[in-house]
Amino acid sequence: MVKKIAALIGFVSLLGSTAYATTISGAGATFPAPVYGKWANSYRSQTGVVINYQPIGSGGGIKQIKASTVDFGASDKPLKVEELSKDGLYQFPTVMGGIVPIINLPGLRSGRLHLTGSILADIYLGKITKWNDPRIASINPWLKLPPVPITVVHRADGSGTSFQFTSYLTLKSPEWASRVGASDAVQWPIGLGGKGNDGVAAFVKQTAGAIGYVEYAYTRQSTVPYALIANSEGRFPHPSTESFKAASASADWTHAAGNNISLLDQKGSESWPIVSTTYILLHRTPSKPDTTAEILKFFDWGYQNGDQDALSLDYAPLPKEVKTFIRQQWKTEVQVNGKAVYSAR
Amino acid sequence: MSDSSLSQPSRSDRLFSSGSLGEMIFRSLCFSAATLTLVAMAGIIVSLTIGGWPAFKAFGINFFLSSEWNPVSEIYGAAGPIIGTLITSFLALLLALPLAVGISVFLVEFCPVILARPIAVAVELLAGIPSIVYGMWGLFVLAPWFAHYIQFPLLMNLSSDSWLGKMVAGVPNGANILTASLILAIMILPYMASVFRELFLTVPAQVREAAYGLGATPFEVVRSVIIPYVKRGLIGVIMLGLGRALGETMAVTFIIGNTHSLPHSLFDSGSTIASTIANEFTEATSEMHSAALTALGLVLFMITFLVLILARLLIGKRS
């Protein structure tokens, strides 16, 4: 009994001691949750600051930061400038990822099948229904494509991944743009929905002739082969953190209002065509400047020390120039009474 | 027995008569526990109605009749998920009911003592499995098996013009209305079976023995004595099983295919109200999208409510 009480007292004092450390709460996108988690872990052991990030989805993150129930929000979908100014919010990018089509065809190896944006759109529109369609066959003369019907798999849950993928199809196909459009969840013309990246991967894996799209990390974990997509220069680079970086290097970050930038279909022969970045949302004039300073300090730390962690989890770090640009931006964008909340050195 | 009314005050006397302080605290605690449920339920209905009102107002009756669910153009018609919910739940009930009755009759009437315990434990264990585990099992084990051994052969051997062929048309990957119903059936089975067993055990031994004494066969005893004896309870359990199936979310989301259009066959993919909410609520950024999902929640609440009322009516008032 005495032992139990002693243990209980020990436990309570442990709780007490952690309560003294600074705790920052954030919520939002699920896509960057693993890398934020890894950064937060290292950061905590170095500084004692606890970052509590809840991956509840981009929509939830946006709602919670607007209601100020969290210290920072996170979203895969950049907010428009008008929406940012309406709610007094500021957004900045953290890491990048790529979206990759995966295919289940007997005997197909990764990277062998080539597709274009407009072919991809017509497959998802239900206009190309067989793998031996002349349009697919003509750009894949080295493959003997079977007359297998194409089963389209998409995300069932609302997702930033779907937003980027449908944005890309919207960019490449006028018909997709007018009939379906781009959003976290759309009215898919055909196909069936899997829950999450793993749900999509599972359906593709189980169905001969299926095509789906997943975050890059899932193509590395799963055995389903991926296809290549023609980039804006007609080349077919493989998906990798290198080709995602190439896409971001071609983008014009400094002139994107509200940092709302699209990395889709960028120039550069080595650029992967479906690349996206994920964002942090803060109040422009925070009511708790000290907490916001801690948040910026944390992401500053992530910018400088987090690249290896990001790469190990299959995210692409932002280019150096972009990081420098954003770090300078913090001084002017997040202020209280005309004074910068946090100045990156 | 008739004297018991003298020693036991009526209910209203018990509620209001004064007693010791401890008794009073105990009574008021019980009272607040009971009213808390009512308040919570009223709160849920009110907030669902307020939250979903913009959707009802914008789409009116089309919210129930249209199957166009388009977050991009902000048009929401919930016919697909509503029909999907009803079909999967009733199919699940249809599949689970005979099995549940079979299990419980066997346990009560025929089972050797040595087997009774393991079977009863297995049934209860089934009830304890979290629904996400059923979902993963459905996705990774049941769906591929079903596609390979049932869907493919049916697709190959039935003419697509025949009535039966139309019922089984669909992409053979195991993600469809029927597999979702199967998973649901497995999920409501243990609950129904264990309550059925309890019900059958309430039949007095004398009644059963008397029926056997008159020369009735076991089947006749079950059909003409046991089932009629517990009929009301049976209906109640069936309705509660249906209620559970209506609201089940995770397992169904994994395996139903998640398309909002109306299902055309048993092997077509579909969606349910609960799966649609689970899929889209986290990323519903526009006001109308959230409102439409909240309105769906209210619809599900109403369906469950109707099922419970129906159960009450069927059971009737206890005399």
Interface residues (C-beta under 8 A of the other chain):
Chain A: I56 G57 S58 G59 G60 I62 K63 K77 T151 A156 D157 G158 S159 G160 V180 G181 A182 S183 D184 A185 V186 Q187 W188 G191 L192 G193 G194 K195 G199 A202 F203 Q206 T207 A210
Chain B: E68 W69 N70 P71 V72 S73 L139 F140 A143 P144 A147 V171 P172 N173 G174 A175 T253 F254 G257 N258 T259 H260 S269 S271 S275 A278 N279 E280 F281 T282 E283 A284 T285 H289
